[in-house]
Structures are given as structure tokens and as C-alpha cells.
Amino acid sequence: MDSTRFNPGNAEQVLAVLQWAAGEGATLELVGGGAKRAWGRPVQAEYTLDLAGLSGINLYEPAELVMTLKPGTPMAEVQATLAAQRQRLAFDPPDLGPLLGVDAGGGTIGGAVLTNLAGPGRPRQGAARDHLLGFKGVSGRGEAFKSGGRVVKNVTGFDLSKLMAGSFGTLAALTELSLRVLPIPEKTRTVLLFGAPAADGARAMAAALGSPHDVDAAAFLPAGVAARSAVDYVSGAGESVTALRVEGPGPSVAARCAALRGLLASFGAVEELHTARSETLWRELRDVAPFTGGDGEFADRRQVWRLSTAPSAGPALGQELAEDFDGEWYADWGGGLVWLAIPPRDDAAHHPVRAALAEAGGGHATLMRADAPVRAAVPVFQPQAPALAALGQRVKAGFDPKGILNPGRMDT
């Protein structure tokens, strides 16, 4: 038995561990499936609080579009349960395990919420925080508390759900979550635009997203990234690919895709993917598959940055940084999210990457993949302005005054 590891099986045991840790000032690393341990700065903790034992769906009401479950529930179980009822998590959380050096399918629902993940549909559907109706947890003070409920109208007072999502386990250990779910669209198709330069791709995405054709997701793949897709229409293009996803009832999807093809005809040749190929392409982009390859841990050992910026600036920013550092890039979220892979450097090029981001109009740069010594030495998350950082410290002190939960993970 590992004396430095706690494996609670219920909320009462979580409370007991945190009351002990708060009293002793003992530091804890919170883990679930472990799929995201390599995201963020390395945690400096004496003990591990493994929440994988808090697993299972407590309540699922398909007619009410709500699911209540424990944080250690595997994402695969959640998705399979929802799919059986033709429903889904609309924020479409990525599986970042392979990107971070672990097997696919190891993530948990708690990890998805605490890191505030979102897939390609985020511009329309929002991130995890927008679908978290309520939760129960235990703070770093060793106090059990709850926020929200199972319906939106129950979220009164302080909306702690928005605060907890994206906290990376630094404020509380969750013991239960309630999430809104949505129906799976009847049809999914993707309109492809071939050969557009990055600037034209940005304009094409803006035109499509600003049109009345209800585009759900938009991405730009330079030729080298497109060539590694498992979708033959994309990998065989031999040039850049701009992808636009449309979802909904079959006749509506067909009509909107036809209109989009007409709208984009002036930019270059267009093609269309139906549901199966569309799902494969968007899953690749969601899970950052273009920068996950080979065998063994980190076979692709390039450092990976996640850049959030104005959609109009994203493609030019990605192209500039890829040229400067001999890297690769692609853009999601209509250009607002740029994934950048560069050869390993001791400093992960964090100064020039963030300087280029600032010159492009600002945003956030997160170092998603690098070896632990690099992540310990550089700011993994975007440094905050002094006033905002001070506010964050006060929030942290309110929930975890002794700093016992995931110490160091979000330090900048």
C-alpha cells in the first residue's frame, strides 16, 4: 500500500482527507485518469489524492437533457451512455492523452471540466464551463460545499461553476457534477476549400461564419498538416485545406452546404465531406492529432503551444511563428485558436511567442507540451496583469488559504 497516496471511494472520504490535509498543511496532487498530468507546471506535492474511485453516473434524464455523475467517471463511459440516447456533450472535450504522452481514452469527466476543455465547436457551443450546471466539492479549507443544481435556474448567487471550470484542481476537489447535454445532430457535413493561402483562408472562414448558413466550426490546415490526415480528400489535396462544418437536419444541411460552396467558389476549388469523414477530420483537429505521431512516449517531441487570439489574426500569427521557428501550425475556432509545434528549446521560445501574440493584438499563449524541466522553468500559462493576478490570489486564498491543492501547477 502506498502511504503517500489516498484513494477515496466516496465524498465522505474525500472530505476526511482534505480536513486532515488542511489541518496538517499537507500538500496534495489531485489526479483522476492522469491523462493531463503533463499539462501545466509540475505539481510539487507530498501526497496524491486519486479521485478515480469516485466514478459512476448518478442520474441521467435524457428528456431533461441533464446528467449528474462523479468526477472520476471515464469519458468513454460518459460518451457511450449519451450516444445510446443519440445525445452528446456539446462542448466536445478533446482527448489530449496521446498529445501528452499517454494512451487515448484515459480522460475523466472531472478532468475535462477542471481544465475547461472544448472542441472545434466552441465559438457556437462554448466550453465546459458553459455546460456545467452545478457541482459538489471540498475546498482546500476542508469544507464541503455545492453550487448550482441540475437546471440553469438553480444557479443563483455566485456562479461558482464558472470559477471552478479551468481551475485545474487548485481550488477544490470535486465530488459530483451536473452537466447539460444536447441531441446529436441528424447530419454533419464539411465543405472543403482547397489551396487558399493563409490570408485567404482567414477571409473565407470569416465570410462563412458571418453568413446566414449557420456554420458550426471552421479550421485552416496548411498543406503539410493536411497531408497527415486520415481523410483521403484532405491528405490527398496536396495543398492547404480550409474546412467548414455544418450540422443539423438533413435537408437543411444539404441546402446550407450548397450555399456555402457558392459563397466560397471565388476563393478556389471546393469539395464536400459527408458524416463519417467529417467526424474523422474534426476529431483529428480536436485531439491535436497532427502533432501526435510515431511510437512510444512523445515520439513527436516537438513542443506544442496553444494560442488564443482574434480570429482575424490567428492564421497570420501561426504562419509567422512557424516560419520563425521551423515549426508547423494549424488554426481552429475560425482562426481564433492556433496550434503551433516547434523543435525543442530550453526556453520553449516563450518570450518571442508571447511577443508575437501581443503584436497580433493580444490573447493567451499556453505551453501544452514540453518536458517537465522546461515546464518547471518557463511560464506555462499566460502571465496575468498585476491587478488580475492579485484578484486570482485572493480567490485562491478564499478556497485554499494554505495552498495545499495542486501547488505550483498554475504558477506563472
Order of alpha helices (4+ residues) and beta strands (2+ residues): beta-alpha-beta-beta-beta-beta-alpha-beta-alpha-alpha-beta-beta-alpha-beta-beta-beta-alpha-beta-alpha-alpha-beta-alpha-beta-alpha-beta-alpha-beta-beta-alpha-beta-alpha-alpha
